[in-house]
């Protein structure tokens, strides 16, 4: 039996590969930027993320119904 190819099924993997390539390029660019950043910039980013992490860990979230 000869299966007919659906043109839409061929487009989906192509879109996925383009999206994957975009994420790959973004990851490479971020790595290059992080390598080139100074030690002081890395330290400031680290302390900023630590403060955010501590704030989120200690946060108390309460849920209330919104008035309509």
N, C-alpha and C positions, 0 to 999 in steps of 0.2 A: 504494500500500500504506500502511496506517495502522499505525504502530508503537505498541505498547502500552508505557506507561511503567512502569518497575519502581519501586515505592515505596522500595526500598533504595538505588537509584542516586540518588534525590533527596536522601536523608539525608546521603550522603557529602559533597557540596559544602557543605552547610549546616554540617557539623562542621568542615570545613576553614576556612570563613569565620569561624566562631567562634574557632577556634584562632589564625588570622591576626590577628583583632581583639584577642585577648588579648595576643599578642606586640607588636602595635602600641601598645597601651595601656602595656605594660611599658616599651617603648622610650621613649615620651613621658615617662613618670614618671621614668626614669633620667636623661634629658636635663635635666629640670627640677631634679632633685636635684644634678646636676653643675654646673649654672649657679649654683645657690645656695650651693654649697660654697665655703669660703674658700680663699685662695691657699695657706695653710699646709696645709690638708687635701689639696689637689691635689698639693702638693709631697711630702707624706708618702706618698700613694698612688703617685706616680711613682717615688720611691726604693724603695718596697717592691716594685713590679713589676720594677724594674731589678735588684734583688738576687735575686729569684726567677729572672729570666731568666739571670743570670750563673751562678747555682747549677745550673740545668738544663743550660746549655751545657757546663759543666765536669763534669757527672755522668758516672760510668762505671757502666753498668748491666750486671750479669752475670746470666745465667740459669742456674739449677741445677734439676735435677729434684727434685720434692718426694718425700720418703720416704712410702711408703704404709703 
